[in-house]
Amino acid sequence: MSDETSTGNAADLFADAPYDAATLASMFEAYAAAWHELQMMNVVSRSGEEMRPKLVLRILKAAAAGERDPDRMKLLALHAIDRR
């Protein structure tokens, strides 16, 4: 499975987000890292399609709150999945 497929063409996930290029890059990095971690935990195979929007939404919320650290955004996104 390619990275584009496994992350659901992640570049498109944040395409409409009103952020500068650096913030979008951090958001994409956070999403890709969170998705990878979920794959390593064998969580994605069970319910990947329902997790994708949850990750994106949580990363968007973090960015809207001013978060720019991709590691922090990743942790916040994974925490949202953990609480499902």
DSSP file (Angstrom, degrees, kcal/mol; ACC not computed):
  #  RESIDUE AA STRUCTURE BP1 BP2  ACC     N-H-->O    O-->H-N    N-H-->O    O-->H-N    TCO  KAPPA ALPHA  PHI   PSI    X-CA   Y-CA   Z-CA
    1    1 A M              0   0    0      0, 0.0     2,-0.0     0, 0.0     0, 0.0   0.000 360.0 360.0 360.0 130.1    0.0    0.0    0.0
    2    2 A S     >  -     0   0    0      1,-0.1     4,-3.0     4,-0.0     5,-0.2  -0.309 360.0-113.4 -76.8 163.0    1.5    3.4   -1.0
    3    3 A D  H  > S+     0   0    0      1,-0.2     4,-2.1     2,-0.2     7,-0.3   0.885 118.0  55.7 -61.9 -37.1    1.7    6.3    1.4
    4    4 A E  H  4>S+     0   0    0      1,-0.2     5,-4.2     2,-0.2    -1,-0.2   0.923 113.4  40.1 -62.2 -43.4   -0.8    8.2   -0.7
    5    5 A T  H >45S+     0   0    0      3,-0.2     3,-1.2     1,-0.2    -2,-0.2   0.925 114.1  52.4 -70.2 -44.7   -3.3    5.4   -0.3
    6    6 A S  H 3<5S+     0   0    0     -4,-3.0    -2,-0.2     1,-0.3    -1,-0.2   0.813 116.5  39.0 -66.3 -29.1   -2.6    4.6    3.3
    7    7 A T  T 3<5S-     0   0    0     -4,-2.1    -1,-0.3    -5,-0.2    -2,-0.2   0.323 114.6-113.2-101.3   8.2   -3.1    8.2    4.4
    8    8 A G  T < 5S-     0   0    0     -3,-1.2    -3,-0.2     1,-0.2    -4,-0.1   0.896  71.8 -56.4  67.3  40.0   -6.0    8.8    2.0
    9    9 A N  S >><S-     0   0    0     -5,-4.2     3,-2.3    -6,-0.2     4,-0.7   0.982  71.5-162.2  50.0  64.9   -4.1   11.3   -0.1
   10   10 A A  H 3> S+     0   0    0      1,-0.3     4,-0.9    -7,-0.3     3,-0.3   0.712  79.7  69.8 -55.3 -27.3   -3.4   13.4    2.9
   11   11 A A  H 34 S+     0   0    0      1,-0.2     3,-0.4     2,-0.2    -1,-0.3   0.877 101.7  47.9 -59.3 -34.9   -2.5   16.4    0.9
   12   12 A D  H X4 S+     0   0    0     -3,-2.3     3,-1.2     1,-0.2     4,-0.3   0.754  97.0  71.8 -75.1 -24.7   -6.2   16.6   -0.1
   13   13 A L  H 3< S+     0   0    0     -4,-0.7    -1,-0.2    -3,-0.3     3,-0.2   0.834 110.9  28.6 -62.4 -32.8   -7.4   16.2    3.5
   14   14 A F  T >< S+     0   0    0     -4,-0.9     3,-1.6    -3,-0.4    -1,-0.3   0.186  86.4 115.7-111.4  14.9   -6.2   19.7    4.5
   15   15 A A  T <  S+     0   0    0     -3,-1.2    -1,-0.1     1,-0.3    -2,-0.1   0.817  81.1  41.9 -58.3 -35.4   -6.6   21.3    1.1
   16   16 A D  T 3  S+     0   0    0     -4,-0.3    -1,-0.3    -3,-0.2    -2,-0.1   0.417  85.0 119.4 -93.9   1.9   -9.4   23.7    2.2
   17   17 A A    <   -     0   0    0     -3,-1.6     2,-1.8     1,-0.1     7,-0.1  -0.501  67.1-130.9 -71.5 133.8   -7.7   24.6    5.5
   18   18 A P        +     0   0    0      0, 0.0     2,-0.3     0, 0.0    -1,-0.1  -0.336  64.6 117.3 -85.2  57.9   -7.0   28.4    5.7
   19   19 A Y        -     0   0    0     -2,-1.8    -2,-0.0     1,-0.1    44,-0.0  -0.838  66.2-101.2-124.8 160.2   -3.4   28.1    6.9
   20   20 A D     >  -     0   0    0     -2,-0.3     4,-2.6     1,-0.1     5,-0.2  -0.204  44.4 -97.6 -71.9 170.3    0.0   29.0    5.5
   21   21 A A  H  > S+     0   0    0      1,-0.2     4,-2.3     2,-0.2     5,-0.2   0.858 122.1  52.6 -60.4 -38.7    2.3   26.5    3.9
   22   22 A A  H  > S+     0   0    0      2,-0.2     4,-2.0     1,-0.2    -1,-0.2   0.909 111.5  46.0 -66.3 -41.3    4.4   25.9    7.1
   23   23 A T  H  > S+     0   0    0      2,-0.2     4,-2.5     1,-0.2    -2,-0.2   0.917 112.1  51.0 -67.4 -42.7    1.3   25.1    9.2
   24   24 A L  H  X S+     0   0    0     -4,-2.6     4,-2.7     1,-0.2    -2,-0.2   0.891 108.9  52.2 -60.6 -39.2   -0.2   22.9    6.5
   25   25 A A  H  X S+     0   0    0     -4,-2.3     4,-2.5    -5,-0.2    -1,-0.2   0.906 110.1  48.4 -63.8 -40.8    3.1   21.0    6.4
   26   26 A S  H  X S+     0   0    0     -4,-2.0     4,-2.4     2,-0.2    -2,-0.2   0.889 111.6  50.2 -65.0 -39.2    3.0   20.5   10.2
   27   27 A M  H  X S+     0   0    0     -4,-2.5     4,-2.5     2,-0.2    -2,-0.2   0.923 112.1  46.6 -65.3 -44.5   -0.6   19.3    9.9
   28   28 A F  H  X S+     0   0    0     -4,-2.7     4,-3.0     2,-0.2     5,-0.2   0.919 112.0  51.1 -63.2 -43.5    0.3   16.8    7.2
   29   29 A E  H  X S+     0   0    0     -4,-2.5     4,-2.3     1,-0.2    -2,-0.2   0.917 111.3  48.2 -60.0 -43.8    3.3   15.6    9.2
   30   30 A A  H  X S+     0   0    0     -4,-2.4     4,-2.4     2,-0.2    -1,-0.2   0.918 113.3  47.5 -62.9 -44.0    1.2   15.1   12.3
   31   31 A Y  H  X S+     0   0    0     -4,-2.5     4,-2.9     2,-0.2     5,-0.2   0.941 112.4  48.1 -63.4 -48.1   -1.5   13.3   10.3
   32   32 A A  H  X S+     0   0    0     -4,-3.0     4,-2.3     1,-0.2    -1,-0.2   0.897 113.8  47.5 -61.4 -40.9    1.0   11.0    8.6
   33   33 A A  H  X S+     0   0    0     -4,-2.3     4,-2.3    -5,-0.2    -1,-0.2   0.902 113.4  47.6 -67.8 -41.0    2.8   10.2   11.9
   34   34 A A  H  X S+     0   0    0     -4,-2.4     4,-2.3     2,-0.2    -2,-0.2   0.918 112.6  49.2 -65.5 -42.8   -0.5    9.5   13.6
   35   35 A W  H  X S+     0   0    0     -4,-2.9     4,-2.2     1,-0.2    -2,-0.2   0.913 110.9  50.5 -62.3 -42.8   -1.7    7.3   10.8
   36   36 A H  H  X S+     0   0    0     -4,-2.3     4,-2.4    -5,-0.2    -1,-0.2   0.920 109.5  50.6 -61.4 -43.8    1.6    5.4   10.8
   37   37 A E  H  X S+     0   0    0     -4,-2.3     4,-1.3     1,-0.2    -1,-0.2   0.899 109.6  50.4 -62.9 -40.1    1.3    4.8   14.6
   38   38 A L  H  <>S+     0   0    0     -4,-2.3     5,-2.5     1,-0.2     6,-0.8   0.886 109.7  51.2 -64.7 -38.2   -2.2    3.5   14.2
   39   39 A Q  H ><5S+     0   0    0     -4,-2.2     3,-1.7     1,-0.2    -2,-0.2   0.915 107.3  52.7 -63.3 -42.2   -1.0    1.1   11.5
   40   40 A M  H 3<5S+     0   0    0     -4,-2.4    -1,-0.2     1,-0.3    -2,-0.2   0.789 108.9  50.3 -64.8 -27.0    1.7   -0.1   13.7
   41   41 A M  T 3<5S-     0   0    0     -4,-1.3    -1,-0.3    -5,-0.2    -2,-0.2   0.377 112.8-122.3 -89.5   3.4   -0.9   -0.8   16.4
   42   42 A N  T < 5S+     0   0    0     -3,-1.7     4,-0.2    -4,-0.1    -3,-0.2   0.804  79.8 120.2  58.1  32.1   -3.0   -2.7   13.8
   43   43 A V    >>< +     0   0    0     -5,-2.5     4,-1.5    -6,-0.1     3,-0.9   0.809  59.4  63.3 -90.6 -35.3   -5.9   -0.4   14.5
   44   44 A V  H 3> S+     0   0    0     -6,-0.8     4,-1.9     1,-0.3     5,-0.2   0.862  94.2  60.3 -61.4 -39.4   -6.3    1.0   11.0
   45   45 A S  H 34 S+     0   0    0      1,-0.2    -1,-0.3     2,-0.2    -2,-0.1   0.801 107.0  47.7 -62.0 -27.8   -7.2   -2.3    9.4
   46   46 A R  H <4 S-     0   0    0     -3,-0.9    -1,-0.2    -4,-0.2    -2,-0.2   0.892 138.5  -6.0 -80.8 -41.1  -10.2   -2.6   11.6
   47   47 A S  H  X S+     0   0    0     -4,-1.5     4,-1.3     1,-0.1     3,-0.5  -0.107  77.7 142.2-151.5  43.3  -11.7    0.8   11.2
   48   48 A G  H  X S+     0   0    0     -4,-1.9     4,-2.0     1,-0.2     3,-0.3   0.875  72.4  55.2 -58.9 -42.8   -9.4    3.0    9.2
   49   49 A E  H  4 S+     0   0    0      1,-0.2    -1,-0.2     2,-0.2    -2,-0.1   0.836 109.5  46.4 -65.7 -31.7  -12.1    4.9    7.2
   50   50 A E  H  > S+     0   0    0     -3,-0.5     4,-0.6     1,-0.2    -1,-0.2   0.745 112.3  52.2 -80.3 -21.4  -13.9    6.0   10.4
   51   51 A M  H  X S+     0   0    0     -4,-1.3     4,-2.6    -3,-0.3     5,-0.2   0.831  93.6  71.3 -80.9 -33.1  -10.6    7.1   12.0
   52   52 A R  H  X S+     0   0    0     -4,-2.0     4,-2.3     1,-0.2     5,-0.2   0.918 100.9  43.1 -52.7 -52.9   -9.4    9.3    9.1
   53   53 A P  H  > S+     0   0    0      0, 0.0     4,-2.8     0, 0.0    -1,-0.2   0.847 112.0  55.2 -65.5 -30.7  -11.9   12.1    9.6
   54   54 A K  H  X S+     0   0    0     -4,-0.6     4,-2.2     2,-0.2    -2,-0.2   0.921 109.7  46.3 -65.4 -43.0  -11.4   12.0   13.4
   55   55 A L  H  X S+     0   0    0     -4,-2.6     4,-2.3     2,-0.2     5,-0.2   0.949 114.5  47.3 -62.0 -48.7   -7.6   12.5   12.9
   56   56 A V  H  X S+     0   0    0     -4,-2.3     4,-2.7    -5,-0.2    -2,-0.2   0.931 112.3  49.5 -59.9 -47.5   -8.1   15.3   10.5
   57   57 A L  H  X S+     0   0    0     -4,-2.8     4,-2.4     1,-0.2    -1,-0.2   0.910 111.7  48.0 -60.4 -43.6  -10.7   17.0   12.6
   58   58 A R  H  X S+     0   0    0     -4,-2.2     4,-2.2     2,-0.2    -1,-0.2   0.884 112.5  48.6 -67.3 -37.6   -8.6   16.9   15.8
   59   59 A I  H  X S+     0   0    0     -4,-2.3     4,-2.5     2,-0.2    -1,-0.2   0.900 111.2  50.5 -68.4 -39.8   -5.5   18.2   13.9
   60   60 A L  H  X S+     0   0    0     -4,-2.7     4,-2.5    -5,-0.2    -2,-0.2   0.910 110.6  49.7 -61.9 -41.9   -7.6   21.0   12.4
   61   61 A K  H  X S+     0   0    0     -4,-2.4     4,-1.6     2,-0.2    -2,-0.2   0.903 110.4  50.2 -63.2 -41.1   -8.9   21.9   15.9
   62   62 A A  H  <>S+     0   0    0     -4,-2.2     5,-2.6     2,-0.2    -2,-0.2   0.925 111.8  47.3 -63.5 -44.0   -5.3   21.9   17.3
   63   63 A A  H ><5S+     0   0    0     -4,-2.5     3,-1.6     1,-0.2    -2,-0.2   0.900 109.5  53.7 -64.4 -40.3   -4.2   24.2   14.5
   64   64 A A  H 3<5S+     0   0    0     -4,-2.5    -1,-0.2     1,-0.3    -2,-0.2   0.816 105.8  54.3 -63.2 -29.9   -7.2   26.5   15.0
   65   65 A A  T 3<5S-     0   0    0     -4,-1.6    -1,-0.3    -5,-0.2    -2,-0.2   0.447 129.0 -98.3 -83.5  -0.4   -6.2   26.7   18.7
   66   66 A G  T < 5S+     0   0    0     -3,-1.6    -3,-0.2     1,-0.3     2,-0.2   0.425  72.4 148.2 102.1  -1.0   -2.7   27.8   17.6
   67   67 A E      < +     0   0    0     -5,-2.6    -1,-0.3    -6,-0.2    -2,-0.1  -0.485  10.2 162.6 -69.6 134.8   -0.8   24.6   17.9
   68   68 A R        +     0   0    0     -2,-0.2    -1,-0.1   -42,-0.0    -5,-0.1   0.419  40.5 104.5-129.3  -6.6    2.0   24.3   15.3
   69   69 A D     >  -     0   0    0      1,-0.2     4,-2.5     2,-0.0     5,-0.2  -0.701  58.2-153.9 -81.5 116.1    4.1   21.5   16.7
   70   70 A P  H  > S+     0   0    0      0, 0.0     4,-2.4     0, 0.0    -1,-0.2   0.842  93.6  54.5 -61.8 -33.0    3.5   18.4   14.6
   71   71 A D  H  > S+     0   0    0      2,-0.2     4,-2.1     1,-0.2     5,-0.1   0.914 110.6  45.6 -65.8 -41.3    4.4   16.0   17.4
   72   72 A R  H  > S+     0   0    0      2,-0.2     4,-2.4     1,-0.2    -1,-0.2   0.912 112.3  51.0 -67.4 -42.6    1.9   17.7   19.7
   73   73 A M  H  X S+     0   0    0     -4,-2.5     4,-2.4     1,-0.2    -2,-0.2   0.902 109.3  51.9 -61.0 -40.3   -0.8   17.7   17.0
   74   74 A K  H  X S+     0   0    0     -4,-2.4     4,-2.7    -5,-0.2     5,-0.2   0.936 110.0  48.2 -60.7 -47.2   -0.1   14.0   16.5
   75   75 A L  H  X S+     0   0    0     -4,-2.1     4,-2.3     1,-0.2    -2,-0.2   0.900 111.5  49.7 -61.8 -41.3   -0.5   13.2   20.2
   76   76 A L  H  X S+     0   0    0     -4,-2.4     4,-1.8     2,-0.2    -1,-0.2   0.904 111.8  48.9 -63.8 -40.8   -3.8   15.2   20.4
   77   77 A A  H  X S+     0   0    0     -4,-2.4     4,-1.6     2,-0.2    -2,-0.2   0.923 112.3  47.4 -65.3 -44.4   -5.1   13.4   17.3
   78   78 A L  H  X S+     0   0    0     -4,-2.7     4,-2.5     1,-0.2    -1,-0.2   0.872 108.5  55.6 -65.8 -35.9   -4.2   10.0   18.8
   79   79 A H  H  X S+     0   0    0     -4,-2.3     4,-1.4    -5,-0.2    -1,-0.2   0.891 105.3  52.8 -62.3 -38.8   -5.8   10.9   22.1
   80   80 A A  H  < S+     0   0    0     -4,-1.8    -1,-0.2     1,-0.2    -2,-0.2   0.876 110.6  47.3 -64.5 -37.1   -9.0   11.7   20.3
   81   81 A I  H >< S+     0   0    0     -4,-1.6     3,-1.6     1,-0.2    -2,-0.2   0.901 108.3  55.3 -68.7 -41.6   -9.0    8.2   18.7
   82   82 A D  H 3< S+     0   0    0     -4,-2.5    -1,-0.2     1,-0.3    -2,-0.2   0.795 106.2  52.3 -62.2 -28.9   -8.2    6.6   22.0
   83   83 A R  T 3<        0   0    0     -4,-1.4    -1,-0.3     1,-0.2    -2,-0.2   0.395 360.0 360.0 -89.3   3.0  -11.3    8.2   23.6
   84   84 A R    <         0   0    0     -3,-1.6    -1,-0.2    -4,-0.1    -2,-0.1   0.498 360.0 360.0 -61.8 360.0  -13.7    7.0   20.9
